[in-house]
Amino acid sequence: MVMRLQLRPYAFALTRPLETAAGAWQQRRGWLLRIEDGCGRFGWGEVSPLTPHQEMRCDRWLIERINDAAVFASIEELEQLLESSPGEVAFAFGAALAELQGLVGERSPLDWLPAPASARLLPAGPAMPEALTRVLEAIPADGALTLKWKVAAAADPEERRLLAWLLEALPSQARLRLDANGGWRLATAEQWAEELQGEPRLEWIEQPLALDDLAGHQHLLCRVPVALDESLRDHPAWRARWSGWQVRRPALEGDPRPLLRQLQQGAPHLMLSTAFETGIGARWLAHLAALQQRGPSPAAPGLAPGWCPEDALFSSDPFEVWSAAGDVR
């Protein structure tokens, strides 16, 4: 069967800048993919790179092989394209093919599952207390609450002072994740581990050290819960070796069908997190996160509510997303 491919670029800005150990950013760019089979059915995918380097690599790959006009290819050719593509592009192709194959969506046994309640993403540095106050005001006193705070983005003494304030303000039943985005040296991470060891509300420290430092992360794992994120994208083989939590960002990892199978089979200690996708990528993230909730180690996904605009580009209807992307070109 011959498939018809179309690409459409999109662009948007987060509702506020996101500050991390690697710097602050706000603008998002990517591509939407639409594949139509010979029976008039559609499969949808999204290329959602996070960094300028990833954007350039994906743009170059797509421009060399596909343009805005319709491109026709067989399923076998699409699978070959997927195997040779960057991870962000492979996600788009795999997502669209999975929908056409009935692995997800209206033709699948489960249809698209709704997203479970997300962790709340707190801004880095001195903006954190005000944001936390707003979150606590909106959450019932006995309500479930998981918070993720970006650290290693400001001076360490200031962040340690803010940590003390946060722990004082945090309800006893809340869960806390700290995300350093690889910004700490081992000595700094050990100081934080010393303060947080035995803290019952700490869910994990995420990617505290450089992405190549497996030994350092294993050392910290003996003292506090640790989750790997960026390390697992640069070293996929570590996914089978790491005994702590794994933060998985499907939109960056490649073909989502293997991860879909793992979650359907109940893979433990995986947490699904956003790459700030449009509504097309968000459907996948919600579905996978819902499957994770049904598994042996449910954890609130990282959907970053409130950080993307509320408009048609983030609709759950892929035709609306496609049309909205056309409006911003």
C-alpha positions in Angstrom: 0.0 0.0 0.0 1.3 3.5 -0.9 1.1 6.2 1.7 0.8 9.9 1.2 3.1 12.0 3.4 2.8 15.7 4.3 4.8 17.9 6.6 3.9 21.2 8.2 6.1 23.3 10.4 4.9 24.9 13.7 6.2 27.4 16.1 5.1 28.8 19.5 6.4 30.2 22.7 6.0 28.8 26.2 3.9 30.9 28.5 7.1 31.9 30.3 10.8 31.2 29.9 12.0 27.9 31.2 15.3 28.2 33.1 17.5 25.1 33.5 21.2 24.4 34.2 21.8 24.7 30.5 20.2 28.2 30.3 16.8 29.7 29.7 14.7 29.1 26.6 11.1 29.8 25.6 10.7 29.4 21.8 9.6 26.0 20.4 9.8 24.9 16.8 9.0 21.6 15.1 7.1 19.8 12.4 3.8 18.0 12.1 3.6 14.8 10.0 0.4 13.5 8.4 0.4 10.1 6.6 -2.7 9.0 4.7 -3.2 5.5 3.5 -5.1 4.3 0.4 -8.3 4.0 2.4 -8.5 7.6 3.5 -7.2 6.9 7.1 -4.7 9.2 8.7 -1.8 8.7 11.0 -0.3 11.7 12.8 3.2 12.4 14.2 5.2 15.2 15.5 8.9 16.2 15.3 9.5 18.1 18.6 13.3 18.8 19.1 14.3 20.5 22.3 17.6 22.1 21.5 18.9 24.2 18.5 21.3 21.4 17.6 18.4 18.9 17.5 16.3 21.4 15.5 19.1 21.8 12.8 19.7 18.1 12.6 16.0 17.3 12.1 15.4 20.2 9.7 18.3 19.1 7.5 17.1 15.5 7.5 13.5 16.4 6.7 14.3 18.9 4.0 16.6 16.5 2.2 13.9 13.8 2.0 10.4 15.5 2.3 9.0 18.8 1.3 5.7 20.6 1.7 4.2 18.9 -1.4 2.8 15.4 -1.0 5.4 12.6 -1.0 4.3 9.0 -1.7 6.0 5.9 -0.2 5.2 2.3 0.8 5.1 1.1 4.3 8.4 -0.7 3.8 10.0 2.6 2.6 8.6 4.4 5.6 10.1 1.8 8.0 13.4 2.2 6.3 13.2 6.0 6.6 12.4 5.6 10.3 15.5 3.5 10.9 17.8 6.1 9.4 16.3 9.2 11.0 17.1 11.2 14.1 15.2 10.1 17.2 12.8 13.0 17.1 11.9 12.2 13.5 11.6 8.5 14.2 9.0 9.3 16.8 6.9 11.1 14.3 7.0 8.3 11.7 6.5 5.5 14.4 3.6 7.4 15.9 1.9 7.9 12.6 2.4 4.2 11.6 1.2 2.9 14.9 -2.0 4.8 14.5 -2.5 3.5 11.0 -1.7 0.0 12.3 -4.4 0.2 15.0 -1.9 0.1 17.9 -3.4 3.3 19.3 -6.3 5.5 18.5 -9.9 4.8 17.4 -9.0 1.5 15.8 -7.2 0.1 18.9 -8.9 -1.7 21.8 -8.3 1.2 24.2 -8.7 4.2 21.9 -6.7 7.2 23.2 -6.4 7.2 27.0 -6.8 10.5 28.9 -3.8 11.8 30.8 -3.5 11.2 34.5 -2.9 14.0 36.9 0.5 15.6 36.2 3.3 16.7 38.5 3.4 20.5 38.7 6.5 22.2 37.3 8.0 25.0 39.4 10.2 27.6 37.9 13.9 27.8 38.9 15.4 30.3 41.3 13.6 33.1 43.2 10.4 32.7 41.1 9.7 29.4 42.8 8.1 30.5 46.1 5.4 32.6 44.5 4.6 29.8 42.0 4.5 27.3 44.8 2.2 29.5 46.8 -0.2 29.7 43.9 -0.2 25.9 43.5 -0.9 25.3 47.1 -3.8 27.8 47.1 -5.4 25.9 44.2 -4.9 22.4 45.7 -7.3 21.0 48.4 -5.5 20.4 51.7 -5.9 16.7 51.3 -5.3 16.6 47.6 -2.5 14.7 45.8 0.3 16.9 44.8 3.6 16.1 43.0 6.0 19.0 42.4 9.1 19.2 40.2 11.5 22.0 40.9 14.3 23.0 38.5 17.6 23.4 40.4 21.3 24.0 39.4 20.0 27.1 37.6 21.0 29.7 40.2 23.7 30.1 42.8 23.9 27.1 45.0 23.6 28.9 48.4 20.5 30.7 47.2 19.0 27.4 46.0 19.8 25.7 49.3 18.0 28.5 51.1 15.0 28.1 48.8 15.1 24.4 49.4 14.7 25.0 53.2 11.8 27.3 52.5 10.2 24.7 50.2 10.5 21.9 52.6 8.9 24.0 55.3 6.0 25.0 53.1 5.4 21.6 51.5 2.4 19.6 52.8 3.3 16.3 54.4 1.5 14.2 51.8 3.2 16.0 48.8 5.9 14.4 46.6 8.9 16.4 45.5 11.2 15.9 42.5 14.4 18.0 42.0 15.7 18.3 38.4 19.3 19.5 38.0 19.5 18.8 34.3 23.1 17.5 34.8 24.2 20.8 36.3 25.9 19.6 39.5 29.3 18.3 40.3 29.5 15.2 42.6 30.5 17.2 45.6 27.5 19.5 45.3 25.1 16.6 44.7 26.4 14.9 47.8 25.7 18.0 49.9 22.1 18.0 48.6 21.8 14.2 49.2 23.1 14.8 52.8 20.3 17.3 53.4 17.6 15.2 51.7 18.6 11.7 52.9 15.6 10.3 54.7 13.2 13.0 53.5 9.9 11.1 53.0 8.5 13.5 50.5 11.5 13.3 48.1 10.5 11.2 45.1 13.9 11.5 43.4 16.6 13.8 42.2 16.6 13.9 38.4 19.8 13.9 36.4 22.0 15.5 39.1 25.3 14.8 37.3 26.8 15.0 33.8 25.1 12.6 31.4 28.2 10.4 31.0 28.7 9.9 34.8 27.0 6.5 35.4 29.3 5.7 38.3 28.6 9.0 40.1 24.8 8.5 39.7 25.1 4.9 41.0 27.0 6.3 44.0 24.3 8.8 44.8 21.6 6.2 44.3 22.9 4.5 47.4 21.9 7.6 49.5 18.8 9.0 47.8 16.4 8.1 45.0 17.8 9.2 41.6 16.2 9.3 38.2 18.1 9.5 34.9 16.8 11.5 32.0 19.4 13.0 29.5 21.8 10.1 30.2 19.3 7.6 28.9 18.9 9.4 25.6 22.7 9.6 25.0 23.2 6.0 26.4 20.2 3.9 25.5 21.9 0.8 26.7 21.8 2.1 30.2 18.1 1.6 30.3 18.7 -2.0 30.9 21.4 -1.4 33.6 19.9 1.5 35.6 18.1 0.3 38.7 16.6 3.7 39.7 13.8 5.6 38.0 13.9 6.5 34.3 12.5 9.7 32.9 11.3 8.9 29.4 10.5 11.6 26.9 8.9 9.7 24.0 9.0 12.5 21.6 12.9 12.5 21.7 13.6 8.8 21.9 12.6 7.5 18.5 9.9 5.1 17.4 7.3 4.9 20.3 6.1 1.4 19.5 8.7 -0.4 21.6 7.9 1.8 24.6 4.2 1.3 24.0 4.8 -2.5 24.2 6.9 -2.2 27.4 4.2 -0.2 29.2 1.5 -2.5 28.0 3.5 -5.4 29.6 3.9 -3.4 32.9 7.5 -2.2 32.8 8.4 -0.7 36.2 10.0 2.6 37.3 9.4 4.6 34.1 8.0 8.1 34.3 6.7 9.8 31.2 7.7 13.4 30.6 7.0 16.2 28.0 9.2 17.8 25.4 6.5 20.5 25.2 4.7 19.0 22.3 1.6 20.2 20.4 -1.7 18.4 20.8 -0.5 15.7 18.4 2.5 14.7 20.5 0.5 15.3 23.7 -2.0 12.5 22.7 0.8 10.0 22.7 2.3 11.3 26.0 -1.1 11.1 27.7 -1.8 7.6 26.4 1.6 6.3 27.5 1.3 8.0 30.9 -2.1 6.4 31.4 -0.6 3.0 30.7 2.2 3.7 33.1 -0.4 4.5 35.8 -1.8 1.0 35.3 1.6 -0.7 35.9 3.4 -1.8 39.0 5.0 1.6 39.9 2.5 4.4 39.0 4.0 7.9 39.1 2.6 11.3 38.1 3.7 12.1 34.6 5.6 15.3 33.8 3.1 17.1 31.5 4.1 20.7 32.6 0.5 22.0 32.9 0.2 25.7 32.2 3.5 26.1 30.4 2.1 25.9 26.9 -0.5 28.3 25.4 -4.2 27.3 25.4 -5.1 27.4 21.7 -5.9 25.1 18.8 -2.3 24.1 18.4 -2.8 22.1 21.6 -6.1 20.6 20.7 -6.7 16.9 21.1 -8.1 16.9 17.5 -5.2 16.4 15.1 -7.0 18.1 12.3 -7.4 21.3 14.4 -3.7 21.1 15.3 -2.7 20.7 11.6 -4.9 23.7 10.7 -3.5 25.8 13.5 0.1 25.1 12.5 -0.8 26.3 9.0 -2.0 29.6 10.5 1.4 30.4 12.0 3.6 29.7 9.0 
